[in-house]
Structures are given as C-alpha cells and as structure tokens.
C-alpha cells in the first residue's frame, strides 16, 4: 500500500508568509516587474485616452453625435484594457504559485496559458463588482427603510429632522463599523479571485 512520506505542511504565520513573499519577489524581480509594468500600463491606457477630451471642449464645440459615438468606443477600450491588465496580474500569481510548488515557469509559458482565459478573468472581476454593488445597495435600502420608519413616526417636521440626524449618528457610531467588518470579511474571501483561475 502506498504511503505518503511527505510531512504535512504546517500553518504559516504572518512572518513566514511575508519573508517567503519577499524572497520570491527578490529572486524574480526583473520578470515580475516587467509583467507588473505591463499590467499597470494596460490599466492606465483608457484613462490616458481621455486626456484629449477637455481639449475638444476648450478649443471647439464637438459634434454631439460624434461625441456620443466616442463613449461606447471608450467603454470597449476600457473593458479590453481592464481584461488585459487582469491577465497580466494573474500571470504574476501563476508564476509565484509555480515557485511555491517547485514547478517554475517562464513568463512566456505563463502568458501562453493565460491569454485564452482573458474574458474568464474579466467576467470573474465583473461578477465580483456586481456582488459588491449588491451588498452596498442592500445596506442602503435597509438604512432608507429605517430612516423612512423614523420619519413616519415623527409628526412634527422639526422632530423628523432631529430624528433622522440622530439615526445617522447612530449608524456612524454603531451600525457602519459592523457593516464594514462584514463587508471586509466577505471581500477578503474574494480578493484573490484571479489566483484560482490562474492556477
């Protein structure tokens, strides 16, 4: 019968994770830095494309139809550049994982494997964005309902204003930190959404 003689991996503490991360990035700085620069440049490209927009308004009245046509073109550019940026970030995650499991890859190999998954990464990030917006929307609706109930209870308009201000103070002091704790705990579980897809 086969027995695994490899000892189980012990839980890592923060110091071990930090020192291992520094070691991996120091040993592969040149390749990781190049991929990181590409990721950041892809992310900045749509915003750099917006630089001429104020010049159109300063030096001439742009045609409304032409300007409205540029909005969907910019949105498509933003989607494509965001997807390329996510893929480059995921390449770094894959390279680091390969180092950790002693199966290192080159940047070219990782890019060849990751390039076909570009829209899977973007879809995962878009779904994460929708989930975040849904959480904020639910929280806002709960606050609005409670504020509406308080307003309905108070008959005098001056009391309504005082009641709403007291409620907002209560939210800031008590409820918002509780919500923020819940929100951050939920986001931490999804923060590394690109790593499972990359690996």
N, C-alpha and C positions, 0 to 999 in steps of 0.2 A: 504494500500500500504506500502511495506517495505521501510524504510528509514535507510540509513547507518548513525549511530550516531558517528562513529569513525572520529575524525578530520583528515583532510588530512595531510600527512607527509610534514613538511616544508623542504625546501632545506637545506642540511647540509653544513656548512662551513668547511674549512680545519682543524680548531682546534677541532671541534666536531668529525670529522671522525678520526683524529689522537688519541684523547683521548678515543673514543669508541674502536678503534683497540687495543690500549694498555690495556684497561680494559679486553677485551675478551681474549687476549693472556695471560695476567697475571692470570686470573681466571682459564684458561685451559692449563697452561704452560706444565704440565707433559705429557698430552696426545698429545698435538700438537708437543712438542719437540720430542717425540718418533717417530711420523709419519714423521716428518721432517728429522730425522736421517736416517730413512729407505729410504726416497726418495733420499737423498744425497748418501747413500751407493750404492743404485741401479745405480745411475748415474756414480759413480766412478768405479764400478766393471769392465766394459770393458777396462778402462784405466789401471787399476791395472793388468789386464791380459796381457797387452803389456810389462810389466816390464821384463819378461824373453827374449824378442826378441833381445835386444842388447847382451845378454849373448851368444845366438846362434852364433852371428857374431864374438864375441870376442874369443870364445873357440872352434870354429869349423865351417866348411863350411856347412850350412844347405842344404839339398837336395832341389833343385829348385822346383820340383813338390810338395813336401811336404809343402814347404813354401807357394806356390801359393794356396794350398788347405786350409791352415790356414786363408787366407784372407777372403773368404766367411764365414767361421765359425765365425771369429771375427765380421764381419758385422752383422750376425744374432744375435750374442750375444749383440752387440751394440743396435740393433733395439729392442730386447726384454727388455733389461735393461732400455732403454730410455722410453719404454712404461710403465714399472713398476714404474719408477720414476715419470712420469707424473700422473699416477693414484694416487700415494701417495700425490702428491701436490694437486690434485683435492679433495682428502679426506679432507684435511685441509680446502679448500674452502667450501666444503659442510658442514663441522662442524661449521664453522664461520657463514655461512648463516643460519643454523638451530638455532644458538644462537640469531641471529638478529631477526628472526621471531618467537621466543619463542617456537620452536619445536626442542629442543636439541636431538641429537643422540649420541650414543656411537661410539667409533672408530670401534668396531667390526660390528655394524649395517651399518655404512657408507662404510666399506670395503666390506661387503657382497653385497651391492647395486652397488658399483663402479667396482668390479672385472670383471663382464661380459663386461664392456664398455672399456676394456683396449685398443683394437685396434681402437675404435672410437676416443679415445683421441690421439692416435698416428697418425691416419690419419689426424685429425684436425691440429695437430702440423706440420705434413709433408706438408700439403697444405699451411699453413702459411709460411713455409720455402720456398716453391716454389714461392709464391707470392712475398716474399722479394727478391729472386734471380731475378725474372722477372722485378721488379722495378729497381734494380741495372743494369740489362742488358740493359733495355731501356735507362737509363741515360747514360750508357757507349756508346751505339750506337749513341745517339744524340751528345755526345762530339766527337766521332770519325768522324761523318759526318761533323760537323762544322770544325774540325781540317783538314779534307781532303779538304774541300772547300777552307780554308785559304791557304793550301799548293798548291792547283791548281792555285790560283790567283797569288801567288808569283812565279816569273820566276827564280830569282837568288837563288841558294841553301842557301846562307848566309841569304837572306831575308826570306826564308822559316823557317829557324831555329829561327830567331828573331820573326817572326810572330807566330809560334807555342808557343814559350816561353811567348810572350805577351798574347796569348789566354789562356794559362794555368794560368797565373797570374790573368787574368780577371775571370776565373772560380773560382779560390780560393777566390778571394775577393768578387765577386758578386753572381755567379750562385750556388756555392756549399752551402752557407748558405740558399739560397732559397730552394734548393732541400732537404737539411737536415730538414728544417722546415716542408716541405710537407711530407717527409718520416716519421718523428717522429709523426706528427698528424695522419697519416694513421696507423702506428703501435700501437699507444695508443688505437685505437678503437679495435684492435685485440689482445692486450697484455694479456687480461684475457680470452683467448679463452677456457680455461678449466672450467671456472665457469658456463657458461650456460649448458654445458654437465653434470657437477657435480650436479647442482641443478635440 
